[in-house]
Amino acid sequence: LTKSSAVDLLARSDLAAIAPRGVSVHSLDRFEVSQLFIGEGTSDQRVSQFFAAYTGIYSWFASQQPVFVAQLQRVSQERAHIFPFRPINLNLHQADYYLSCLNCAAVTASEPLVTVCADGRLWCDRFCQRAGIGREPLLIVAPGSGAREKNWPEAHFLQVIHWWRDRLGGKTVVVVGPVEAERGGYEQLSSSCVVASGLDLAQLAALLARGDLYLGNDSGVSHLAAAVGARTVALFGPSNERQWAPRGPRVTILRSTLNRSPCGGGQVQHRPDST
């Protein structure tokens, strides 16, 4: 917290597009932070001046780096609170863990957590118009994630998409991020649906909010879909959904009960609004 009671978040700079009011996002990749990893880095006046402006500093970054921890405590005059990135209790949701570190109570997401900005809505309207998307039911699919083992097979997504088209007369937009574009493997989906790629977070948030249903793996896109209030179905396999499930007012978690892999067979456990 700064002296003016505002909050500065040092993280990926693109998060500024979805940050709540009162939170300013600055890149974590900055000189003052990089100097904390150097033994005498805090001797630079710019570093001490930067951190001296804050009345409170909370960090979940580099907690296992002794030099970083010592330097941050030194430059903050022992006012920094430094925590591990993950909680010891892996059944504690990651968001609740962060809140507990701030001495805040856990909250239930009864309302959207992210507000779609006007520029994002304008882009989405134009995108839908160009794609010929009107009032028909709209399914948003994100078939990728940060790890292949978390991904549902393309053929399974296709079955849902065909059902959506044949039974509801709906259309589908497939969200393709940089990782999916590089890996490939979604050619059938791309040929059957409208493809949205190269989106910034403001555009992605608006598109997710525009859909009638979102379907995706355990991924950042699923978290954003839930946060904007979209009706979200998140597919979990190897990850612990108690710790990583998306938070939002309309979330359903589906996971395999056989081997906890979304690609495996067996039964599927249905947990509506489990967050």
N, C-alpha and C positions, 0 to 999 in steps of 0.2 A: 504494500500500500504506500502511495506517495503522500507527501504532506498535504496535498489537496484532496485526499481521500479518493483519488482515481486509482485505477488498476492498470498497470503495464504488464502485458504478457509477452515474454520472450519465447517465441516459438516459430513455426513456419509462417512467413509473412503473408501467405495467401489466406490464412485463417482470418485475416481482417475482414474479409467479405461476409463472414457469418458470425462475427463476434458480437456479443450483446452491447447495448449502450453503456458507456462508462468504462469500457475495456479497450485500451489501445494495444494493438499488436505490433511488435517489433521483431525483426529477425534475430534468431538466436546466434546466427553466424555473424558476429560483430566483434570488433577489436577488443572491447572491454571484457567480454566473456573469454575469448581465446587467451588473453593474458593471464587468466586465473590458472591455466594449466602450466604456466612457466614459474619456476621457483621464485624469481624476483619480479614477477609480472606486475604486482601491485605497487611497485615503486613508481610506476608511471602515474603522473598526476591525473591524467584523464580517467584512469580506472577508478581511483579513489573518489574523484568528483562525481562520477556516474553513479556509483553505489551509495554514496553519502546522501544523495537526494531522496532516498527511500527510508520511510520509517519502519518498514517491515519487508523482509525478503523471504520468500518461500520457494524452495527448489526441490524438484524430484529428478534433477539432472546430475549425472556424474557423481552420485553419492559414494561410489566405490573407488573414486580417485582421490587419494589422500592429499595430493598437492592442491587439487581444486578445492576440496573442502577447507583445508587450512587457509588458503588464500582468500576464499570468500568470507570466512569468519573474520579474518584479519581486516579486510577492507570494509566490512560491514560493522566492525567493532562488536563482534559476537552477537549481532542482531539477526543473523540469518538462521532460518529453520530448514534443515536439509534432511530429506527423507528418501528411502529407497523408492525406485519407480513402482515396484509391485508390493502389495501387502503380504505379510507373512501368512495370513489366513486367505487362502486362494478361493474360498467360497464367499468372500466379501467382494461385492461389486467394485470395480475400479473407481467409479465415480464416487461411491460412498467412502472409499478409502481416502480419496483426495479431500473430500469434505471433512472427514474426521481429522485430518492433519490441520485443517483450518479451524477446528473446533466448531464446525457447523453440523447440524443434524442432517441426516439423509432426507431426501425429498422424493416424492412420487411425481412422475411426469404426467400430470393430468392435463396439461396444456402443452402446445408446441414449445420447444426449447430454443428454436432458431426461427427468427423472423426473416421472411424472404424480402429482399430489397426491391425497390421500384425498378432499377435497371435490370435486375434478374427477371422480373415478371415481363418487362417489355421484350427482352430477348426471347423468352419462352413463347410469348404470343407470336413473334415473328417466325420462330423455328417451327411451331406447329402449323402455321399458315403455309410455309414453304413445303412442309412434309405432307400436307393434305389431311392433317388431323383436325377433326371438328368436334362434334358432341358425342361421338361414339366412345364406349368405355376404353380407357387407356391403361395399358399394363406397362410398367417400367421394369426392365430386367437388367441386373448387373451380374454377369456370369463369372466374373473374375474375383480375385482377392490377392493378398500378398504372398500366398503360398498355394501351390497346386493341390496339396493334400486337403485343402479346405473347400475345393471347388466341386460343385455338383456337375455330373457329366452334361455335355452339351445336348445330348439326345433327350435327357430328362427335361431340360428347359424347353426344348422344341415341342415336346408333348403338351406342356402347359400352354405354350403360345398357340398351338393349333387348336386346343380346346377353347381358349379365350376367343379366337377368331370364329370358330365354327359354331359354338354355343351362344356366344354373347354378341357376335358381330363386332368385336373390338379390334383395336390396333395395338401394336407393341413397339416400344422404343427400347433398343438395346444400348446400354451405356458402356462404352469402351474407353478405358483409361490407358495411360502410357504403358503400364505393365502388360495389359491384354494385347495392345497393339504390337508390342515387341514379341510376345510369346506366340501370338496367333492361336489357332485352334477353335475359332468361333466363326468360321466361314459360313456354315449353314445358317446360323442365327443372323449373320449380317445380310445374307441373301434373302431372308424371309421377313425381315423387319426394317423399320427405320433405325438408322445408326446415329448415335450422338457421341462424338469424340472431340477431344481437345477442349473440354469445358473447364471454365474456372469454377470456383466453389459457389459463386453467386448464381451462375447459370445452372449449375447442377442442382442447387437447392430449389430453384424455381421449377425446374423440370420435374423433380421428385414430388413437389407439392401439387403439381398439375395432374399427376396420375391418379387413377382410381385405386390402383393396387401396385405395390412394389414387391418384387421377389428377388432375393439375392443371397449370397453366401455371407459368412462371417467376415465382414470387410468394413472399411471406412465409409463406403457408399451406403451400406445398410444403416450405419449409425446416423448418417446425415438424413436419410429417408425418415427414420423414426423421429429424429429431432425436429423436422419441419412439420410433423403431424400426419405424415402419409400413413395409410393403412399398410403396414409392413409385415412381410413374412420373411424371417431370417432363417437360413439353413445352417445348422451347426453340425460339425463332425468332431474333429480332434480337439477343438478348443473347449474350455470350460465356460458354458453359457452363464453360470452363476456369477462369474467374474466379468465377462465380456459382452453380455447380451445388450443389444441396442436399447436405449432409453427413449420412450415416447408414449403418447397417450393411446396408440393403437398398434401394439406390437404382438406378434405371435411368433414363437420360437418352435421350429421343427428340427428334430435330430434323430438319428438312428439309435436304437437301443441295443443293436447287435454288437457293433464294433466301434460305435461313435464316429463312423465315417460316413459323410453324406453320399459317398460313392458306393457304399456297401449295400447288401440286401438287408433283410430282416424288417422288423417293425419300426414304425416311426412314432415318436412320442410327440404329442401335441400339447403345447403349453400356451394357451391364449393369454395375452396381456400379462405375461409372466414377469415383466419388469415393473 
